[in-house]
Amino acid sequence: MSETVIHPSAVIEDGAQIGQGVQIGAFCHIGPEVVLHDRVTLQSHVVVQGRTEIGEDTLVHSFAVLGGIPQDLKFKGEASRLVIGQRNRIREHVTMNTGTEGGGGITRVGNDGLFMAGCHVAHDCQVGNNVIVVNNAALAGHCIIEDEVIIGGLSGVHQWVRIGRGAIIGAVTMVTNDVIPHGLVQAPRGKLDGLNLVGLKRRGVDRSDITALRAAFQMLAQGEGAFQDRARRLGDETSSDYVREIVEFILGETDRSFLTPG
């Protein structure tokens, strides 16, 4: 296993837990309740504070600040956490905040994510695996971002919004309501404009499932009754697990309404 290397200018406060093979660059500051697991690499000028845990093989670039207190006036200093998974790539000037009592007390980021320069993950967000957040995009508090989501540059996601697995958000888009799994959202005030067909094909989804998803999208767009009623009928009629995933998402618990097909 590689040797742990800590630059002499770095500040590691008493109580911090540093794993094997960790690399900590010049002028980093590590707080007393931080846990860095094996082979985490912090380039120069990284700040990790609060009750923050960073998983194995994660790389954090210069000037990122992880574990800062929430940007929420309701926060009164209660104990809360930020947990970051394994093999993430966190680029320059990224900020991720700890949770709040009202949101469950934990902000969680999954594995294998790419968080590009300047993006923000707010308090109590729950971010899945293989998520890409492009430069200067921002996730507001309490968002749920499921696996394999891509959020385009300069986009904003409203607090409490859920974005379903495999969805893609175009650049410079404001997302104010829930996005179905595998959805494609674009336009300045985000509109559900179709399916993320490119992503589905890249993941090797069977053609029959893609065809079923196309038909499901059309039914959600043009079927009779309310949006949830159309989803229930889909659930009764489909044999596709991908379509069922959309149905379960729509019928699940939410604090927002949905972006619906135009």
Summary of the structure (lengths in Angstrom):
residues: 262
radius of gyration: 19.9
end to end distance: 54.5
largest distance: 67.1
contacts: 943
relative contact order: 0.08
helix: 18%
strand: 29%
